[in-house]
Amino acid sequence: MNHENAALELVDLIAYQEGSVVSKTLIEKKSGTVTLFAFAPGQGLSEHTAPFDAMVCVLDGAAEITISGNPIVVRKGGMIIMPANKPHALKAIEQFKMMLIMIRS
């Protein structure tokens, strides 16, 4: 599919897979990345840190995102910024899709 000159539905660019976390990189540059994720219920990313700020936009469903020990529920249409060097983790409360934008400069 040619993505040039076409408006696309982000939520449709990635599919759920039972019991899994699926990712699809849309943009990868030295200055940053844009990646879509689809999480099956109960799946997540364990606590980690990143040297750059990252913005999560929830496209479908809901997730619990924990930043520095503080859990926050983010639902479809919501967003949250995970600050650089702060420990964070994600867990699917129900199946959910998100777009992760990380800016490296």
C-alpha positions in Angstrom: 0.0 0.0 0.0 1.3 3.4 -0.9 1.0 5.7 2.1 1.9 8.9 0.1 -0.9 11.3 -0.5 -3.4 9.2 1.5 -5.1 9.8 4.7 -4.9 6.6 6.9 -6.7 5.5 10.0 -3.9 4.8 12.5 -6.0 2.3 14.4 -6.3 0.2 11.3 -2.6 0.0 10.5 -1.8 -2.6 13.2 -3.8 -5.7 14.2 -4.2 -7.4 17.6 -2.6 -10.8 18.0 -3.9 -13.1 20.8 -1.5 -13.2 23.8 1.0 -10.9 22.1 2.4 -7.4 21.8 2.7 -6.3 18.1 4.7 -3.3 17.0 5.0 -1.5 13.6 7.4 1.3 13.0 6.0 4.0 10.8 8.9 6.5 11.0 12.5 5.9 12.1 15.0 8.7 11.9 18.0 9.9 13.9 15.8 12.6 15.4 13.1 10.2 16.6 10.6 7.4 15.9 6.9 6.9 15.5 5.8 3.3 16.3 2.3 1.7 16.6 1.7 -1.0 19.2 -1.2 -3.4 19.7 -1.4 -5.2 23.1 -3.5 -8.2 23.9 -5.3 -8.1 27.3 -2.9 -8.5 30.2 0.2 -7.9 28.0 2.6 -5.0 28.6 6.1 -3.7 28.7 8.0 -4.2 32.0 9.5 -1.2 33.8 12.3 0.5 32.0 13.8 3.9 31.4 14.6 5.7 28.2 17.0 8.6 27.6 14.4 10.6 25.7 10.9 11.9 26.3 8.2 9.7 24.8 4.5 10.5 24.1 1.9 7.8 24.1 -1.4 8.3 22.3 -4.0 5.6 23.0 -5.9 4.8 19.8 -8.1 2.0 21.1 -8.9 0.3 24.4 -7.2 1.3 27.7 -3.9 0.8 29.5 -2.4 1.4 32.9 0.8 3.4 32.4 3.0 3.6 35.5 5.6 6.4 35.7 7.9 6.6 38.7 5.6 4.3 40.6 2.4 6.3 39.9 -0.2 4.3 37.9 -2.4 6.2 35.5 -5.2 4.8 33.3 -5.2 6.2 29.8 -8.1 5.4 27.5 -8.9 5.7 23.8 -8.3 9.3 22.7 -6.0 10.1 25.7 -2.3 10.7 25.7 0.5 10.9 28.3 4.1 11.9 28.2 6.7 9.6 29.7 9.6 11.8 30.8 13.2 10.9 29.9 15.1 8.9 32.6 11.9 8.2 34.7 11.0 4.5 35.1 7.8 3.6 33.3 5.8 0.5 32.5 2.6 -0.3 30.5 0.0 -2.9 31.0 -3.1 -3.6 28.9 -6.3 -3.3 31.1 -8.1 -4.5 28.0 -6.8 -4.9 24.4 -5.3 -1.6 23.4 -3.5 0.1 20.6 -1.1 3.1 21.0 1.1 5.3 18.9 4.5 6.0 20.6 6.4 9.1 19.5 9.9 9.4 20.7 11.9 12.5 20.0 15.7 12.1 20.3 16.8 15.7 19.9 
